[in-house]
């Protein structure tokens, strides 16, 4: 769990630094949606959250696989 907290802190600091130095916004277009003026750090935060969620799931499920 300590490694997850460390990875979470490092990711949060990286996203915060990126958001601080890149204050601009961009438009994001999906087939049925159009999001305008999205800050540049939001897609970065979503992309960083994906491996962290997978890491957290592995962290929570690993003890149950070890016991069985």
Secondary structure, 3 states (H helix, E strand, C coil): CHHHHHHHHHHHHHHHHHHHHCCCEEEEECCCCEEEEEEHHHHHHHHHHHHHHHHHHHHHHHHHHHHC
